[in-house]
Amino acid sequence: MQGTPGDWAEQIADLALQYGVSGFILASDEPADLNLFGQEVAPRARELVQSERVT
């Protein structure tokens, strides 16, 4: 993934929507990375996917 947490969320949402990917593994032992992913990236990616699937 490249860029900001928002960019990550968009990249993940694109993978989910284009290829049906439904699981992602964050390869990091850093608590800050895990917190960022869990608190910002994953929820935003879910929102993006849901909004695309509803419309």
Secondary structure, DSSP 8 states (H G I E B T S, - for coil): --SSHHHHHHHHHHHHHHH-----------HHHHHHIIIIIHHHHHHHHHHHHH-
